[in-house]
Amino acid sequence: MALTAPLPKTTKARGRRDDTRLALLFILPALIGFLVFMVWPTLRGIYLSFTKFNLLTPPEFNGLDNYIRMVQDPVFWNSMKVTVYYVFVNIVLQTMFALVIAVMMQRLTKRTWLRGIVLTPYLVSNVVAAMVFLWILDYQLGIGNTVIAALGFDRIPFLSSDAWVIPTIALINVWRHVGYTALLIFAGLQTIPETMYEAGRMDGASEPRMFRSITVPLLRPVLALVLIITVVGSFQVFDTVAIATRGGPVDSSRVLQFYIYDVAFGRFQFGYASAMSVALLLVLVVITFIQYRVTRADSSDLN
C-alpha cells in the first residue's frame, strides 16, 4: 500500500510559531531580571529568616528564633503601628487629591502642558524631595515656619514633634506621588463613555451629582488598582524617613522599613531583619488579597 505524503504545514501555523518565539525573545530579558532581582532575593530572604547571619560567618540555622524574637519585640510592633498610621494618612490624602485632580483634568481642561505640570513632582527623587522639605520646614530657619511666624502664628515643629511628624512625612510623599496617581485615575476616566454624562445632563444632574453617581461607581476597578499600588508602596516608605527624621523623635517615625534597615545594616543582624521582611511580605499579600476581593477589582459596572 502506498504511503500518503504528509501535508505541508500551513503558512499560518509557521507564522504563529515564529511569533511565539519572537515574543519569548522579547520577554526573556525582563524574565531574567525578574528572576535574578525579585524571585531569587525573595527566596534567599525567606531562607535567611530562619538563620543567624551577620555577613562575617556563614548562616547558622536557628529555626523559629527570629520569629519568636519578632513577636516579643516592642520596637517591631511600634514600627508596625507607626507604618499603619502613615499608610492610612497617606492613602486617604493621596487618593482624595488624586481623584479631584484627575476629574478636573478630564472635565475642565484638555491642555496637555497642564497635565504635564501635575506629573512634574513625580520626576523628583524621594531623597531630593525629603531634603528640600527638610530645609523648608526647619523649625528655626525654614521658609515655611518663617512665613507662619510672619503671619502671627506660632512656629510648628513639623519634623520634630510626635504629633506632626507622620502627617508631615505623609504630605511630603503625597506631594510627590499625587500626580502619578492622578494620571492613573485619569486614564481610567477615559474608559467612561461620554454618553453617560450626556444622559446625566439631560436629567438635570449637576457635576457633583454625576461625580457621585457616574464617575465613582464606573471608576471602581481603576480605583481598586490604584489603592493596591499605593498601599503596597506606602508600606515600603523609607527614604523620606531616613533623610528627614532618622526615625525620630523618639521612634515616632520609625517605620518598619527603616527599622529593618537599621537592624540589618546598623547591627548586622541579617537573619532577624529577613524575618521582619518576610512578615511584611505576608502582611502585604493579605492586605492586597482583601482589597482585591472587597473592591471587586476583577469586574466592571460597564459590562
Secondary structure as the mmCIF struct_conf table of DSSP 4:
data_model
#
loop_
_struct_conf.conf_type_id
_struct_conf.id
_struct_conf.beg_label_comp_id
_struct_conf.beg_label_asym_id
_struct_conf.beg_label_seq_id
_struct_conf.end_label_comp_id
_struct_conf.end_label_asym_id
_struct_conf.end_label_seq_id
HELX_LH_PP_P HELX_LH_PP_P1 ALA A 2 THR A 10
HELX_RH_AL_P HELX_RH_AL_P1 THR A 11 PHE A 34
HELX_RH_PI_P HELX_RH_PI_P1 LEU A 35 VAL A 39
HELX_RH_AL_P HELX_RH_AL_P2 TRP A 40 LEU A 48
TURN_TY1_P TURN_TY1_P1 SER A 49 PHE A 50
STRN STRN1 THR A 51 LYS A 52
BEND BEND1 LEU A 55 THR A 57
STRN STRN2 GLU A 60 PHE A 61
TURN_TY1_P TURN_TY1_P2 GLY A 63 LEU A 64
HELX_RH_AL_P HELX_RH_AL_P3 ASP A 65 VAL A 71
TURN_TY1_P TURN_TY1_P3 GLN A 72 GLN A 72
HELX_RH_AL_P HELX_RH_AL_P4 PRO A 74 ARG A 107
TURN_TY1_P TURN_TY1_P4 LEU A 108 LEU A 108
HELX_RH_AL_P HELX_RH_AL_P5 THR A 112 LEU A 119
HELX_RH_3T_P HELX_RH_3T_P1 THR A 120 LEU A 123
BEND BEND2 VAL A 124 VAL A 124
HELX_RH_AL_P HELX_RH_AL_P6 ASN A 126 ILE A 136
TURN_TY1_P TURN_TY1_P5 LEU A 137 LEU A 137
TURN_TY1_P TURN_TY1_P6 TYR A 139 LEU A 141
HELX_RH_AL_P HELX_RH_AL_P7 ILE A 143 ALA A 150
TURN_TY1_P TURN_TY1_P7 LEU A 151 GLY A 152
HELX_LH_PP_P HELX_LH_PP_P2 PHE A 153 ARG A 155
TURN_TY1_P TURN_TY1_P8 PHE A 158 SER A 160
TURN_TY1_P TURN_TY1_P9 ASP A 162 TRP A 164
HELX_RH_AL_P HELX_RH_AL_P8 VAL A 165 LEU A 189
TURN_TY1_P TURN_TY1_P10 GLN A 190 THR A 191
BEND BEND3 ILE A 192 ILE A 192
HELX_RH_AL_P HELX_RH_AL_P9 GLU A 194 MET A 202
TURN_TY1_P TURN_TY1_P11 ASP A 203 GLY A 204
HELX_RH_AL_P HELX_RH_AL_P10 GLU A 207 MET A 210
HELX_RH_PI_P HELX_RH_PI_P2 PHE A 211 THR A 215
HELX_RH_AL_P HELX_RH_AL_P11 VAL A 216 LEU A 218
TURN_TY1_P TURN_TY1_P12 LEU A 219 LEU A 219
HELX_RH_AL_P HELX_RH_AL_P12 ARG A 220 PHE A 235
TURN_TY1_P TURN_TY1_P13 GLN A 236 GLN A 236
HELX_RH_AL_P HELX_RH_AL_P13 ASP A 239 ALA A 244
TURN_TY1_P TURN_TY1_P14 THR A 245 GLY A 247
BEND BEND4 PRO A 249 PRO A 249
TURN_TY1_P TURN_TY1_P15 VAL A 250 SER A 253
HELX_RH_AL_P HELX_RH_AL_P14 LEU A 256 TYR A 261
HELX_RH_PI_P HELX_RH_PI_P3 ASP A 262 GLY A 266
BEND BEND5 ARG A 267 ARG A 267
HELX_RH_AL_P HELX_RH_AL_P15 PHE A 270 THR A 295
TURN_TY1_P TURN_TY1_P16 ARG A 296 ASP A 298
TURN_TY1_P TURN_TY1_P17 ASP A 301 LEU A 302
#
